[in-house]
Amino acid sequence: MGGREGTPAEIVDKLNKEINAGLADPKLRARLSELGGTALALSPAEFGKLFTEDTDKWGKVVRAANIQAD
């Protein structure tokens, strides 16, 4: 999940707490897995780091493969 930049910290914290609580449910985790997803219960800072790292990684792949948007 992601939110708009500038979302108040108390809203981000509440959403993070509730989403992570949902992701702790084994039935939800199993369903996400069935759909091909992976549940990652992260803090906002950890998610931001993962997002930045993935953007950098896949940006290099796109540039190396000369992939263009149609």
C-alpha positions in Angstrom: 0.0 0.0 0.0 1.1 3.5 -0.6 -0.2 6.9 0.3 0.0 10.4 -1.1 3.1 12.4 -0.2 2.3 14.7 2.7 -0.2 12.4 4.4 0.0 13.3 8.1 2.2 10.9 10.2 -0.6 9.9 12.5 -2.6 8.7 9.5 0.3 6.8 8.1 1.0 5.2 11.4 -2.6 4.2 11.9 -2.8 2.7 8.4 0.5 0.9 8.9 -0.6 -0.6 12.1 -4.0 -1.8 10.7 -2.6 -3.1 7.5 0.2 -5.0 9.3 -2.4 -6.5 11.6 -4.3 -7.7 8.6 -1.2 -9.2 7.1 -0.6 -11.2 10.3 -3.8 -13.1 9.6 -2.8 -16.6 8.2 -6.0 -16.8 6.0 -5.2 -13.4 4.4 -1.5 -14.4 3.9 -2.6 -17.7 2.3 -5.0 -16.0 0.0 -2.4 -13.4 -1.1 -0.1 -16.3 -1.8 -2.7 -18.1 -3.9 -3.0 -15.0 -6.0 0.8 -14.9 -6.4 1.4 -12.1 -3.9 3.9 -11.8 -1.1 2.8 -10.1 2.2 5.5 -7.8 3.6 4.6 -6.3 6.9 7.0 -3.3 6.9 7.3 0.0 8.6 6.8 3.1 6.5 10.6 3.7 6.5 11.3 0.1 5.4 8.7 0.3 2.7 10.2 3.6 1.4 13.6 2.0 1.3 12.3 -1.1 -0.5 10.4 1.1 -3.0 13.6 3.2 -3.7 15.7 0.1 -4.1 13.2 -1.6 -6.4 12.8 1.5 -8.5 16.6 1.8 -8.9 17.0 -1.9 -9.7 14.2 -2.1 -12.3 15.1 1.3 -13.8 18.5 -0.2 -14.6 16.9 -3.2 -16.2 14.6 -1.0 -18.3 17.5 1.2 -19.5 19.8 -1.8 -20.2 17.1 -3.6 -22.3 16.1 -0.3 -24.0 12.5 -0.8 -23.1 10.2 2.0 -24.3 6.6 2.7 -23.3 4.1 2.7 -26.2 
